[in-house]
Amino acid sequence: MSVNKVILVGNAGKDAEVRYIDSGVAVATFSLATSETYTSKSGEKVTTTEWHNIVAWRGLGEFAGKYIQKGRQLYIEGRIRSRSYDDKDGVKRYITEILADSIQLLGKKEPGEGGQAAPANDFPQAHSQPQNAESFDAGDTVDDLPF
């Protein structure tokens, strides 16, 4: 058995960019910053930031394009994918991405979202459909999981 599961809480580094592939399927991409603060041996507070490349497909991609703006606090569940591609100069590049399965908006509601502030569960949220329908059994329950 293996598990590829990522949970991130951070802030969008840019507005989500949505494009549509030939078949009309939406693909949104954006960066997410997660930060960690600790105190060094000298007593100085140090903050390190990790940047994550997020990819959201189909309805989740359309959701991202509508709601995700730079600075927005997000909760994302997904999985890690590493891939390579050739850039415009023919140089092979490698990238690690998070394929989002679920996105939830956190923090204060933005203007136009119907209020000032609300609990996180009052925000729009979206989930993707399982990529391999044959690997998902609607009869599975939490009790069936091996851990």
N, CA, C and O atoms as a GROMACS GRO file, in nm:
protein
  588
    1MET      N    1   0.083  -0.118   0.000
    1MET     CA    2   0.000   0.000   0.000
    1MET      C    3   0.088   0.124   0.000
    1MET      O    4   0.197   0.124   0.057
    2SER      N    5   0.042   0.230  -0.063
    2SER     CA    6   0.112   0.357  -0.059
    2SER      C    7   0.011   0.470  -0.051
    2SER      O    8  -0.104   0.455  -0.090
    3VAL      N    9   0.055   0.584   0.001
    3VAL     CA   10  -0.031   0.700   0.017
    3VAL      C   11   0.042   0.822  -0.035
    3VAL      O   12   0.159   0.844  -0.003
    4ASN      N   13  -0.025   0.901  -0.115
    4ASN     CA   14   0.028   1.028  -0.165
    4ASN      C   15  -0.076   1.133  -0.130
    4ASN      O   16  -0.167   1.160  -0.208
    5LYS      N   17  -0.063   1.194  -0.012
    5LYS     CA   18  -0.162   1.288   0.040
    5LYS      C   19  -0.092   1.411   0.095
    5LYS      O   20   0.003   1.400   0.173
    6VAL      N   21  -0.139   1.528   0.054
    6VAL     CA   22  -0.081   1.654   0.099
    6VAL      C   23  -0.192   1.741   0.155
    6VAL      O   24  -0.300   1.750   0.096
    7ILE      N   25  -0.167   1.803   0.269
    7ILE     CA   26  -0.258   1.902   0.326
    7ILE      C   27  -0.176   2.029   0.346
    7ILE      O   28  -0.074   2.027   0.414
    8LEU      N   29  -0.223   2.138   0.288
    8LEU     CA   30  -0.154   2.267   0.298
    8LEU      C   31  -0.251   2.375   0.345
    8LEU      O   32  -0.367   2.377   0.304
    9VAL      N   33  -0.203   2.463   0.430
    9VAL     CA   34  -0.275   2.584   0.466
    9VAL      C   35  -0.176   2.697   0.444
    9VAL      O   36  -0.069   2.701   0.505
   10GLY      N   37  -0.213   2.789   0.356
   10GLY     CA   38  -0.123   2.898   0.324
   10GLY      C   39  -0.197   3.007   0.249
   10GLY      O   40  -0.320   3.011   0.246
   11ASN      N   41  -0.118   3.096   0.187
   11ASN     CA   42  -0.174   3.209   0.115
   11ASN      C   43  -0.138   3.202  -0.032
   11ASN      O   44  -0.025   3.169  -0.069
   12ALA      N   45  -0.236   3.234  -0.116
   12ALA     CA   46  -0.213   3.234  -0.260
   12ALA      C   47  -0.109   3.340  -0.294
   12ALA      O   48  -0.118   3.455  -0.249
   13GLY      N   49  -0.011   3.301  -0.375
   13GLY     CA   50   0.096   3.392  -0.415
   13GLY      C   51   0.058   3.477  -0.535
   13GLY      O   52   0.123   3.578  -0.563
   14LYS      N   53  -0.047   3.436  -0.606
   14LYS     CA   54  -0.097   3.512  -0.721
   14LYS      C   55  -0.240   3.469  -0.748
   14LYS      O   56  -0.285   3.367  -0.696
   15ASP      N   57  -0.311   3.546  -0.829
   15ASP     CA   58  -0.445   3.507  -0.871
   15ASP      C   59  -0.436   3.377  -0.950
   15ASP      O   60  -0.340   3.355  -1.024
   16ALA      N   61  -0.535   3.292  -0.934
   16ALA     CA   62  -0.539   3.169  -1.012
   16ALA      C   63  -0.555   3.203  -1.160
   16ALA      O   64  -0.636   3.289  -1.196
   17GLU      N   65  -0.478   3.136  -1.245
   17GLU     CA   66  -0.489   3.153  -1.389
   17GLU      C   67  -0.557   3.030  -1.446
   17GLU      O   68  -0.511   2.918  -1.426
   18VAL      N   69  -0.667   3.051  -1.519
   18VAL     CA   70  -0.743   2.940  -1.576
   18VAL      C   71  -0.723   2.939  -1.727
   18VAL      O   72  -0.730   3.042  -1.794
   19ARG      N   73  -0.698   2.819  -1.778
   19ARG     CA   74  -0.694   2.800  -1.924
   19ARG      C   75  -0.778   2.676  -1.954
   19ARG      O   76  -0.807   2.597  -1.864
   20TYR      N   77  -0.814   2.662  -2.078
   20TYR     CA   78  -0.896   2.549  -2.119
   20TYR      C   79  -0.820   2.469  -2.224
   20TYR      O   80  -0.773   2.524  -2.323
   21ILE      N   81  -0.808   2.338  -2.200
   21ILE     CA   82  -0.739   2.253  -2.298
   21ILE      C   83  -0.835   2.226  -2.414
   21ILE      O   84  -0.953   2.262  -2.408
   22ASP      N   85  -0.786   2.161  -2.519
   22ASP     CA   86  -0.863   2.140  -2.642
   22ASP      C   87  -1.002   2.082  -2.618
   22ASP      O   88  -1.096   2.118  -2.689
   23SER      N   89  -1.017   1.994  -2.522
   23SER     CA   90  -1.146   1.930  -2.497
   23SER      C   91  -1.239   2.019  -2.415
   23SER      O   92  -1.350   1.977  -2.382
   24GLY      N   93  -1.196   2.141  -2.382
   24GLY     CA   94  -1.280   2.233  -2.306
   24GLY      C   95  -1.269   2.218  -2.155
   24GLY      O   96  -1.346   2.279  -2.081
   25VAL      N   97  -1.175   2.137  -2.108
   25VAL     CA   98  -1.157   2.114  -1.965
   25VAL      C   99  -1.075   2.229  -1.905
   25VAL      O  100  -0.972   2.268  -1.959
   26ALA      N  101  -1.124   2.281  -1.792
   26ALA     CA  102  -1.056   2.392  -1.723
   26ALA      C  103  -0.936   2.340  -1.643
   26ALA      O  104  -0.943   2.234  -1.580
   27VAL      N  105  -0.826   2.416  -1.647
   27VAL     CA  106  -0.707   2.388  -1.567
   27VAL      C  107  -0.663   2.520  -1.505
   27VAL      O  108  -0.630   2.614  -1.576
   28ALA      N  109  -0.662   2.525  -1.372
   28ALA     CA  110  -0.618   2.646  -1.302
   28ALA      C  111  -0.483   2.620  -1.237
   28ALA      O  112  -0.457   2.510  -1.186
   29THR      N  113  -0.397   2.721  -1.238
   29THR     CA  114  -0.268   2.711  -1.172
   29THR      C  115  -0.247   2.837  -1.088
   29THR      O  116  -0.288   2.947  -1.125
   30PHE      N  117  -0.182   2.818  -0.975
   30PHE     CA  118  -0.145   2.931  -0.889
   30PHE      C  119  -0.039   2.882  -0.790
   30PHE      O  120  -0.019   2.761  -0.775
   31SER      N  121   0.027   2.974  -0.724
   31SER     CA  122   0.126   2.937  -0.623
   31SER      C  123   0.065   2.958  -0.485
   31SER      O  124  -0.024   3.041  -0.466
   32LEU      N  125   0.115   2.880  -0.390
   32LEU     CA  126   0.071   2.888  -0.252
   32LEU      C  127   0.194   2.896  -0.163
   32LEU      O  128   0.287   2.817  -0.178
   33ALA      N  129   0.194   2.991  -0.071
   33ALA     CA  130   0.305   3.007   0.023
   33ALA      C  131   0.266   2.952   0.159
   33ALA      O  132   0.161   2.984   0.213
   34THR      N  133   0.353   2.867   0.214
   34THR     CA  134   0.337   2.821   0.352
   34THR      C  135   0.461   2.868   0.428
   34THR      O  136   0.573   2.858   0.379
   35SER      N  137   0.439   2.918   0.549
   35SER     CA  138   0.551   2.973   0.627
   35SER      C  139   0.562   2.904   0.761
   35SER      O  140   0.464   2.858   0.819
   36GLU      N  141   0.685   2.899   0.808
   36GLU     CA  142   0.716   2.840   0.938
   36GLU      C  143   0.807   2.937   1.012
   36GLU      O  144   0.904   2.987   0.956
   37THR      N  145   0.775   2.964   1.138
   37THR     CA  146   0.855   3.055   1.219
   37THR      C  147   0.912   2.979   1.338
   37THR      O  148   0.842   2.902   1.404
   38TYR      N  149   1.039   3.002   1.363
   38TYR     CA  150   1.103   2.939   1.478
   38TYR      C  151   1.204   3.037   1.537
   38TYR      O  152   1.236   3.139   1.475
   39THR      N  153   1.252   3.005   1.656
   39THR     CA  154   1.350   3.089   1.722
   39THR      C  155   1.487   3.022   1.710
   39THR      O  156   1.504   2.906   1.747
   40SER      N  157   1.583   3.097   1.658
   40SER     CA  158   1.718   3.044   1.641
   40SER      C  159   1.788   3.034   1.776
   40SER      O  160   1.737   3.082   1.877
   41LYS      N  161   1.906   2.970   1.777
   41LYS     CA  162   1.982   2.955   1.901
   41LYS      C  163   2.017   3.090   1.962
   41LYS      O  164   2.031   3.103   2.084
   42SER      N  165   2.030   3.192   1.876
   42SER     CA  166   2.064   3.327   1.925
   42SER      C  167   1.941   3.403   1.975
   42SER      O  168   1.953   3.518   2.017
   43GLY      N  169   1.822   3.340   1.969
   43GLY     CA  170   1.701   3.404   2.018
   43GLY      C  171   1.628   3.487   1.912
   43GLY      O  172   1.528   3.552   1.941
   44GLU      N  173   1.678   3.483   1.790
   44GLU     CA  174   1.618   3.560   1.682
   44GLU      C  175   1.505   3.479   1.617
   44GLU      O  176   1.520   3.359   1.592
   45LYS      N  177   1.393   3.547   1.589
   45LYS     CA  178   1.282   3.480   1.519
   45LYS      C  179   1.316   3.472   1.371
   45LYS      O  180   1.354   3.571   1.309
   46VAL      N  181   1.301   3.350   1.316
   46VAL     CA  182   1.333   3.326   1.175
   46VAL      C  183   1.208   3.268   1.108
   46VAL      O  184   1.146   3.175   1.160
   47THR      N  185   1.172   3.323   0.994
   47THR     CA  186   1.059   3.273   0.917
   47THR      C  187   1.109   3.220   0.784
   47THR      O  188   1.181   3.290   0.711
   48THR      N  189   1.071   3.098   0.752
   48THR     CA  190   1.103   3.042   0.621
   48THR      C  191   0.973   3.017   0.546
   48THR      O  192   0.872   2.977   0.605
   49THR      N  193   0.976   3.043   0.417
   49THR     CA  194   0.857   3.026   0.334
   49THR      C  195   0.886   2.925   0.224
   49THR      O  196   0.989   2.931   0.158
   50GLU      N  197   0.792   2.833   0.207
   50GLU     CA  198   0.800   2.734   0.101
   50GLU      C  199   0.691   2.767   0.000
   50GLU      O  200   0.577   2.796   0.038
   51TRP      N  201   0.726   2.763  -0.130
   51TRP     CA  202   0.631   2.792  -0.237
   51TRP      C  203   0.590   2.663  -0.304
   51TRP      O  204   0.675   2.580  -0.337
   52HIS      N  205   0.460   2.646  -0.325
   52HIS     CA  206   0.404   2.526  -0.385
   52HIS      C  207   0.330   2.564  -0.513
   52HIS      O  208   0.256   2.663  -0.516
   53ASN      N  209   0.349   2.486  -0.618
   53ASN     CA  210   0.276   2.505  -0.744
   53ASN      C  211   0.149   2.420  -0.736
   53ASN      O  212   0.157   2.298  -0.724
   54ILE      N  213   0.034   2.485  -0.743
   54ILE     CA  214  -0.095   2.417  -0.730
   54ILE      C  215  -0.162   2.407  -0.867
   54ILE      O  216  -0.161   2.503  -0.944
   55VAL      N  217  -0.218   2.290  -0.897
   55VAL     CA  218  -0.292   2.268  -1.022
   55VAL      C  219  -0.430   2.213  -0.984
   55VAL      O  220  -0.440   2.117  -0.908
   56ALA      N  221  -0.534   2.274  -1.038
   56ALA     CA  222  -0.672   2.230  -1.015
   56ALA      C  223  -0.740   2.208  -1.149
   56ALA      O  224  -0.735   2.295  -1.236
   57TRP      N  225  -0.804   2.094  -1.166
   57TRP     CA  226  -0.867   2.056  -1.292
   57TRP      C  227  -1.019   2.066  -1.284
   57TRP      O  228  -1.078   2.063  -1.176
   58ARG      N  229  -1.080   2.077  -1.400
   58ARG     CA  230  -1.225   2.070  -1.422
   58ARG      C  231  -1.299   2.173  -1.337
   58ARG      O  232  -1.262   2.290  -1.335
   59GLY      N  233  -1.404   2.130  -1.267
   59GLY     CA  234  -1.485   2.221  -1.186
   59GLY      C  235  -1.405   2.288  -1.076
   59GLY      O  236  -1.429   2.403  -1.041
   60LEU      N  237  -1.308   2.214  -1.022
   60LEU     CA  238  -1.222   2.271  -0.918
   60LEU      C  239  -1.136   2.383  -0.977
   60LEU      O  240  -1.108   2.482  -0.909
   61GLY      N  241  -1.094   2.368  -1.103
   61GLY     CA  242  -1.019   2.473  -1.171
   61GLY      C  243  -1.104   2.597  -1.193
   61GLY      O  244  -1.056   2.709  -1.177
   62GLU      N  245  -1.230   2.577  -1.231
   62GLU     CA  246  -1.321   2.690  -1.249
   62GLU      C  247  -1.347   2.761  -1.116
   62GLU      O  248  -1.353   2.884  -1.110
   63PHE      N  249  -1.363   2.682  -1.009
   63PHE     CA  250  -1.380   2.737  -0.874
   63PHE      C  251  -1.258   2.824  -0.838
   63PHE      O  252  -1.273   2.936  -0.789
   64ALA      N  253  -1.138   2.771  -0.864
   64ALA     CA  254  -1.016   2.845  -0.832
   64ALA      C  255  -1.011   2.977  -0.908
   64ALA      O  256  -0.976   3.080  -0.852
   65GLY      N  257  -1.046   2.973  -1.037
   65GLY     CA  258  -1.044   3.094  -1.117
   65GLY      C  259  -1.140   3.200  -1.067
   65GLY      O  260  -1.114   3.319  -1.081
   66LYS      N  261  -1.250   3.157  -1.009
   66LYS     CA  262  -1.352   3.250  -0.961
   66LYS      C  263  -1.316   3.310  -0.824
   66LYS      O  264  -1.342   3.428  -0.800
   67TYR      N  265  -1.258   3.229  -0.734
   67TYR     CA  266  -1.243   3.271  -0.596
   67TYR      C  267  -1.100   3.297  -0.547
   67TYR      O  268  -1.083   3.364  -0.445
   68ILE      N  269  -0.998   3.248  -0.616
   68ILE     CA  270  -0.864   3.258  -0.560
   68ILE      C  271  -0.790   3.380  -0.615
   68ILE      O  272  -0.760   3.390  -0.734
   69GLN      N  273  -0.764   3.472  -0.522
   69GLN     CA  274  -0.686   3.592  -0.554
   69GLN      C  275  -0.561   3.595  -0.466
   69GLN      O  276  -0.556   3.532  -0.360
   70LYS      N  277  -0.463   3.668  -0.512
   70LYS     CA  278  -0.336   3.682  -0.439
   70LYS      C  279  -0.364   3.720  -0.294
   70LYS      O  280  -0.443   3.809  -0.265
   71GLY      N  281  -0.296   3.650  -0.202
   71GLY     CA  282  -0.307   3.678  -0.060
   71GLY      C  283  -0.416   3.600   0.012
   71GLY      O  284  -0.416   3.596   0.135
   72ARG      N  285  -0.507   3.539  -0.061
   72ARG     CA  286  -0.620   3.466  -0.002
   72ARG      C  287  -0.570   3.345   0.075
   72ARG      O  288  -0.490   3.267   0.023
   73GLN      N  289  -0.617   3.327   0.199
   73GLN     CA  290  -0.578   3.211   0.278
   73GLN      C  291  -0.661   3.091   0.233
   73GLN      O  292  -0.783   3.100   0.219
   74LEU      N  293  -0.592   2.978   0.212
   74LEU     CA  294  -0.655   2.858   0.158
   74LEU      C  295  -0.617   2.734   0.235
   74LEU      O  296  -0.508   2.724   0.292
   75TYR      N  297  -0.709   2.638   0.235
   75TYR     CA  298  -0.683   2.503   0.283
   75TYR      C  299  -0.693   2.414   0.160
   75TYR      O  300  -0.796   2.414   0.092
   76ILE      N  301  -0.587   2.339   0.131
   76ILE     CA  302  -0.584   2.256   0.011
   76ILE      C  303  -0.546   2.113   0.048
   76ILE      O  304  -0.450   2.090   0.122
   77GLU      N  305  -0.622   2.018  -0.005
   77GLU     CA  306  -0.585   1.877   0.004
   77GLU      C  307  -0.559   1.830  -0.138
   77GLU      O  308  -0.630   1.866  -0.231
   78GLY      N  309  -0.456   1.748  -0.153
   78GLY     CA  310  -0.423   1.696  -0.285
   78GLY      C  311  -0.312   1.594  -0.278
   78GLY      O  312  -0.294   1.526  -0.177
   79ARG      N  313  -0.238   1.582  -0.388
   79ARG     CA  314  -0.128   1.487  -0.395
   79ARG      C  315  -0.012   1.548  -0.473
   79ARG      O  316  -0.031   1.638  -0.555
   80ILE      N  317   0.106   1.498  -0.446
   80ILE     CA  318   0.229   1.548  -0.510
   80ILE      C  319   0.248   1.480  -0.645
   80ILE      O  320   0.229   1.359  -0.658
   81ARG      N  321   0.287   1.559  -0.743
   81ARG     CA  322   0.323   1.504  -0.874
   81ARG      C  323   0.449   1.575  -0.921
   81ARG      O  324   0.456   1.698  -0.919
   82SER      N  325   0.547   1.498  -0.963
   82SER     CA  326   0.669   1.553  -1.023
   82SER      C  327   0.668   1.514  -1.170
   82SER      O  328   0.632   1.402  -1.206
   83ARG      N  329   0.708   1.608  -1.255
   83ARG     CA  330   0.711   1.581  -1.398
   83ARG      C  331   0.822   1.664  -1.462
   83ARG      O  332   0.877   1.755  -1.400
   84SER      N  333   0.852   1.630  -1.586
   84SER     CA  334   0.952   1.707  -1.660
   84SER      C  335   0.888   1.757  -1.789
   84SER      O  336   0.790   1.701  -1.837
   85TYR      N  337   0.947   1.861  -1.844
   85TYR     CA  338   0.903   1.916  -1.972
   85TYR      C  339   1.022   1.984  -2.038
   85TYR      O  340   1.121   2.015  -1.971
   86ASP      N  341   1.012   2.008  -2.166
   86ASP     CA  342   1.116   2.080  -2.239
   86ASP      C  343   1.072   2.224  -2.254
   86ASP      O  344   0.963   2.251  -2.304
   87ASP      N  345   1.158   2.318  -2.212
   87ASP     CA  346   1.122   2.460  -2.224
   87ASP      C  347   1.137   2.506  -2.369
   87ASP      O  348   1.171   2.427  -2.457
   88LYS      N  349   1.111   2.634  -2.393
   88LYS     CA  350   1.112   2.687  -2.530
   88LYS      C  351   1.249   2.675  -2.597
   88LYS      O  352   1.258   2.678  -2.719
   89ASP      N  353   1.356   2.662  -2.516
   89ASP     CA  354   1.491   2.646  -2.571
   89ASP      C  355   1.532   2.500  -2.582
   89ASP      O  356   1.646   2.469  -2.617
   90GLY      N  357   1.439   2.409  -2.551
   90GLY     CA  358   1.469   2.267  -2.560
   90GLY      C  359   1.539   2.210  -2.439
   90GLY      O  360   1.584   2.095  -2.442
   91VAL      N  361   1.548   2.288  -2.331
   91VAL     CA  362   1.614   2.242  -2.208
   91VAL      C  363   1.511   2.168  -2.122
   91VAL      O  364   1.401   2.217  -2.100
   92LYS      N  365   1.548   2.049  -2.075
   92LYS     CA  366   1.458   1.970  -1.991
   92LYS      C  367   1.450   2.035  -1.852
   92LYS      O  368   1.551   2.061  -1.788
   93ARG      N  369   1.328   2.061  -1.809
   93ARG     CA  370   1.302   2.122  -1.679
   93ARG      C  371   1.219   2.024  -1.595
   93ARG      O  372   1.142   1.944  -1.649
   94TYR      N  373   1.235   2.032  -1.466
   94TYR     CA  374   1.162   1.946  -1.373
   94TYR      C  375   1.078   2.034  -1.281
   94TYR      O  376   1.121   2.141  -1.240
   95ILE      N  377   0.958   1.988  -1.249
   95ILE     CA  378   0.869   2.065  -1.164
   95ILE      C  379   0.794   1.970  -1.071
   95ILE      O  380   0.758   1.858  -1.109
   96THR      N  381   0.771   2.016  -0.950
   96THR     CA  382   0.689   1.942  -0.855
   96THR      C  383   0.563   2.025  -0.831
   96THR      O  384   0.570   2.144  -0.803
   97GLU      N  385   0.448   1.959  -0.843
   97GLU     CA  386   0.320   2.027  -0.831
   97GLU      C  387   0.232   1.956  -0.730
   97GLU      O  388   0.254   1.839  -0.698
   98ILE      N  389   0.134   2.028  -0.680
   98ILE     CA  390   0.031   1.970  -0.596
   98ILE      C  391  -0.096   1.966  -0.680
   98ILE      O  392  -0.147   2.070  -0.721
   99LEU      N  393  -0.146   1.845  -0.706
   99LEU     CA  394  -0.273   1.830  -0.778
   99LEU      C  395  -0.384   1.840  -0.674
   99LEU      O  396  -0.401   1.749  -0.592
  100ALA      N  397  -0.459   1.948  -0.676
  100ALA     CA  398  -0.561   1.973  -0.574
  100ALA      C  399  -0.680   1.880  -0.593
  100ALA      O  400  -0.731   1.863  -0.704
  101ASP      N  401  -0.724   1.820  -0.483
  101ASP     CA  402  -0.846   1.740  -0.480
  101ASP      C  403  -0.958   1.818  -0.411
  101ASP      O  404  -1.076   1.794  -0.437
  102SER      N  405  -0.919   1.911  -0.323
  102SER     CA  406  -1.015   1.989  -0.246
  102SER      C  407  -0.954   2.124  -0.213
  102SER      O  408  -0.836   2.133  -0.177
  103ILE      N  409  -1.034   2.229  -0.226
  103ILE     CA  410  -0.989   2.364  -0.190
  103ILE      C  411  -1.097   2.428  -0.104
  103ILE      O  412  -1.215   2.427  -0.139
  104GLN      N  413  -1.054   2.486   0.009
  104GLN     CA  414  -1.147   2.557   0.095
  104GLN      C  415  -1.090   2.696   0.121
  104GLN      O  416  -0.972   2.711   0.152
  105LEU      N  417  -1.174   2.798   0.108
  105LEU     CA  418  -1.135   2.935   0.136
  105LEU      C  419  -1.137   2.957   0.287
  105LEU      O  420  -1.231   2.914   0.354
  106LEU      N  421  -1.034   3.023   0.339
  106LEU     CA  422  -1.026   3.052   0.482
  106LEU      C  423  -1.016   3.203   0.503
  106LEU      O  424  -1.007   3.280   0.407
  107GLY      N  425  -1.018   3.245   0.630
  107GLY     CA  426  -1.001   3.387   0.661
  107GLY      C  427  -1.130   3.465   0.644
  107GLY      O  428  -1.239   3.408   0.643
  108LYS      N  429  -1.116   3.595   0.630
  108LYS     CA  430  -1.231   3.682   0.614
  108LYS      C  431  -1.285   3.675   0.473
  108LYS      O  432  -1.210   3.656   0.377
  109LYS      N  433  -1.418   3.691   0.461
  109LYS     CA  434  -1.479   3.695   0.329
  109LYS      C  435  -1.437   3.823   0.258
  109LYS      O  436  -1.422   3.929   0.320
  110GLU      N  437  -1.418   3.811   0.129
  110GLU     CA  438  -1.383   3.925   0.047
  110GLU      C  439  -1.510   3.999   0.008
  110GLU      O  440  -1.618   3.941   0.011
  111PRO      N  441  -1.500   4.130  -0.029
  111PRO     CA  442  -1.618   4.202  -0.075
  111PRO      C  443  -1.684   4.125  -0.190
  111PRO      O  444  -1.616   4.074  -0.279
  112GLY      N  445  -1.817   4.120  -0.186
  112GLY     CA  446  -1.889   4.049  -0.291
  112GLY      C  447  -1.916   3.903  -0.257
  112GLY      O  448  -1.980   3.833  -0.335
  113GLU      N  449  -1.867   3.856  -0.142
  113GLU     CA  450  -1.892   3.717  -0.102
  113GLU      C  451  -2.005   3.709   0.001
  113GLU      O  452  -2.029   3.603   0.059
  114GLY      N  453  -2.073   3.821   0.024
  114GLY     CA  454  -2.190   3.816   0.109
  114GLY      C  455  -2.166   3.835   0.257
  114GLY      O  456  -2.237   3.774   0.337
  115GLY      N  457  -2.068   3.915   0.298
  115GLY     CA  458  -2.051   3.940   0.440
  115GLY      C  459  -1.912   3.983   0.476
  115GLY      O  460  -1.823   3.989   0.390
  116GLN      N  461  -1.892   4.012   0.604
  116GLN     CA  462  -1.763   4.058   0.651
  116GLN      C  463  -1.673   3.940   0.686
  116GLN      O  464  -1.568   3.920   0.625
  117ALA      N  465  -1.715   3.864   0.785
  117ALA     CA  466  -1.634   3.750   0.827
  117ALA      C  467  -1.726   3.636   0.866
  117ALA      O  468  -1.839   3.658   0.908
  118ALA      N  469  -1.676   3.516   0.852
  118ALA     CA  470  -1.758   3.399   0.884
  118ALA      C  471  -1.667   3.281   0.911
  118ALA      O  472  -1.551   3.281   0.872
  119PRO      N  473  -1.720   3.179   0.978
  119PRO     CA  474  -1.640   3.058   0.996
  119PRO      C  475  -1.602   3.000   0.860
  119PRO      O  476  -1.672   3.020   0.761
  120ALA      N  477  -1.492   2.929   0.857
  120ALA     CA  478  -1.440   2.876   0.730
  120ALA      C  479  -1.543   2.790   0.658
  120ALA      O  480  -1.543   2.787   0.534
  121ASN      N  481  -1.630   2.719   0.730
  121ASN     CA  482  -1.724   2.631   0.662
  121ASN      C  483  -1.837   2.707   0.594
  121ASN      O  484  -1.918   2.645   0.526
  122ASP      N  485  -1.846   2.839   0.612
  122ASP     CA  486  -1.945   2.920   0.542
  122ASP      C  487  -1.896   2.963   0.404
  122ASP      O  488  -1.974   3.016   0.325
  123PHE      N  489  -1.770   2.942   0.373
  123PHE     CA  490  -1.713   2.981   0.245
  123PHE      C  491  -1.742   2.877   0.139
  123PHE      O  492  -1.764   2.760   0.170
  124PRO      N  493  -1.743   2.919   0.013
  124PRO     CA  494  -1.752   2.820  -0.093
  124PRO      C  495  -1.631   2.727  -0.086
  124PRO      O  496  -1.520   2.770  -0.055
  125GLN      N  497  -1.654   2.601  -0.114
  125GLN     CA  498  -1.545   2.506  -0.121
  125GLN      C  499  -1.575   2.409  -0.234
  125GLN      O  500  -1.690   2.393  -0.274
  126ALA      N  501  -1.472   2.346  -0.282
  126ALA     CA  502  -1.492   2.256  -0.396
  126ALA      C  503  -1.403   2.134  -0.380
  126ALA      O  504  -1.297   2.139  -0.318
  127HIS      N  505  -1.450   2.024  -0.439
  127HIS     CA  506  -1.377   1.898  -0.439
  127HIS      C  507  -1.378   1.844  -0.580
  127HIS      O  508  -1.475   1.862  -0.654
  128SER      N  509  -1.271   1.777  -0.617
  128SER     CA  510  -1.267   1.714  -0.749
  128SER      C  511  -1.326   1.574  -0.741
  128SER      O  512  -1.339   1.518  -0.632
  129GLN      N  513  -1.360   1.519  -0.855
  129GLN     CA  514  -1.408   1.382  -0.862
  129GLN      C  515  -1.287   1.289  -0.864
  129GLN      O  516  -1.180   1.330  -0.910
  130PRO      N  517  -1.301   1.166  -0.817
  130PRO     CA  518  -1.188   1.072  -0.823
  130PRO      C  519  -1.141   1.056  -0.967
  130PRO      O  520  -1.222   1.044  -1.059
  131GLN      N  521  -1.009   1.056  -0.988
  131GLN     CA  522  -0.954   1.045  -1.121
  131GLN      C  523  -0.976   0.908  -1.180
  131GLN      O  524  -1.000   0.895  -1.300
  132ASN      N  525  -0.968   0.802  -1.098
  132ASN     CA  526  -0.990   0.666  -1.145
  132ASN      C  527  -1.117   0.614  -1.082
  132ASN      O  528  -1.116   0.567  -0.968
  133ALA      N  529  -1.226   0.622  -1.155
  133ALA     CA  530  -1.354   0.579  -1.100
  133ALA      C  531  -1.350   0.432  -1.059
  133ALA      O  532  -1.415   0.394  -0.962
  134GLU      N  533  -1.274   0.348  -1.131
  134GLU     CA  534  -1.270   0.207  -1.098
  134GLU      C  535  -1.197   0.180  -0.966
  134GLU      O  536  -1.216   0.074  -0.906
  135SER      N  537  -1.114   0.275  -0.919
  135SER     CA  538  -1.044   0.255  -0.793
  135SER      C  539  -1.127   0.305  -0.675
  135SER      O  540  -1.087   0.288  -0.560
  136PHE      N  541  -1.242   0.366  -0.700
  136PHE     CA  542  -1.328   0.418  -0.596
  136PHE      C  543  -1.454   0.333  -0.589
  136PHE      O  544  -1.528   0.321  -0.687
  137ASP      N  545  -1.476   0.275  -0.474
  137ASP     CA  546  -1.595   0.192  -0.455
  137ASP      C  547  -1.691   0.269  -0.365
  137ASP      O  548  -1.658   0.297  -0.250
  138ALA      N  549  -1.807   0.303  -0.417
  138ALA     CA  550  -1.905   0.381  -0.341
  138ALA      C  551  -1.943   0.312  -0.212
  138ALA      O  552  -1.995   0.377  -0.121
  139GLY      N  553  -1.921   0.183  -0.201
  139GLY     CA  554  -1.953   0.110  -0.080
  139GLY      C  555  -1.846   0.118   0.027
  139GLY      O  556  -1.868   0.074   0.139
  140ASP      N  557  -1.729   0.172  -0.006
  140ASP     CA  558  -1.620   0.184   0.090
  140ASP      C  559  -1.660   0.280   0.203
  140ASP      O  560  -1.724   0.382   0.178
  141THR      N  561  -1.623   0.246   0.323
  141THR     CA  562  -1.645   0.334   0.436
  141THR      C  563  -1.513   0.352   0.508
  141THR      O  564  -1.414   0.285   0.478
  142VAL      N  565  -1.512   0.445   0.602
  142VAL     CA  566  -1.391   0.469   0.678
  142VAL      C  567  -1.346   0.341   0.750
  142VAL      O  568  -1.227   0.318   0.767
  143ASP      N  569  -1.441   0.258   0.791
  143ASP     CA  570  -1.407   0.133   0.860
  143ASP      C  571  -1.333   0.036   0.770
  143ASP      O  572  -1.265  -0.054   0.819
  144ASP      N  573  -1.345   0.051   0.637
  144ASP     CA  574  -1.279  -0.038   0.544
  144ASP      C  575  -1.132  -0.002   0.521
  144ASP      O  576  -1.058  -0.081   0.463
  145LEU      N  577  -1.090   0.118   0.568
  145LEU     CA  578  -0.953   0.161   0.545
  145LEU      C  579  -0.856   0.078   0.630
  145LEU      O  580  -0.888   0.044   0.744
  146PRO      N  581  -0.739   0.045   0.576
  146PRO     CA  582  -0.646  -0.042   0.648
  146PRO      C  583  -0.563   0.028   0.754
  146PRO      O  584  -0.473  -0.035   0.810
  147PHE      N  585  -0.588   0.152   0.785
  147PHE     CA  586  -0.510   0.222   0.889
  147PHE      C  587  -0.601   0.296   0.983
  147PHE      O  588  -0.554   0.361   1.076
   0.00000   0.00000   0.00000
